[in-house]
């Protein structure tokens, strides 16, 4: 009778897995920012004609613009202002998993864009990743209160204390700024946090 030999394989250490997650998140967020920069480079080459593909409120063509608006920017300065928050917030969410990032991003991208399309000023064109930034930001600062996870709550409170002032951008008043994109992006981020909280087992407030 033949016998089979078994060899014990050591499980990956927790620290190794954590470094892998962090590295993957860093690569993913950097790649997304690179796509934004590539889009602006191409737009510059064609004389900024791609900017016309943004969200045109309450027009049929503008509805399709929901798909393209976050990838387009009104110049390098506009893109530069969005790049760091996209990099940081994208990294934070990617650390929780690619599937989570895709879900949150899809909700913010589509619902934030739809709200802008419904409420934006007539004749205007809305472009830029700032709606995505506001959605990711409100997601990160609120998701812990739906999942009741202490670490997520602490991170959310910290980010709110440091960068909460940016939420004033959801109010009208600054010319040339799509406050509608900011507002509906932020609301979509909170909705995404609620949906994630429903999908995950929640921790008890008091143990």
Buried (B, 14 or more C-beta within 10 A) or exposed (E): EEEEEEEEEEEEEEEEEEEEBEEBBBEBBEEBBEEBBEBBEEBEEEEBEBBEBBBBBEEEEBBBBBEBBBBBBBEEEBBEBBBEBBBBBBBBBBBBEEEBBEBBBEBBBEBBBBBBBEBBEEEBBBBBBBBBBBBBBBBBBBBBBBBBBEEBBEBBBEBBEEBEEBBEBBEEEEEEBBBBBBBBBBBBBBBBBBBBBEEBEEEEEEE
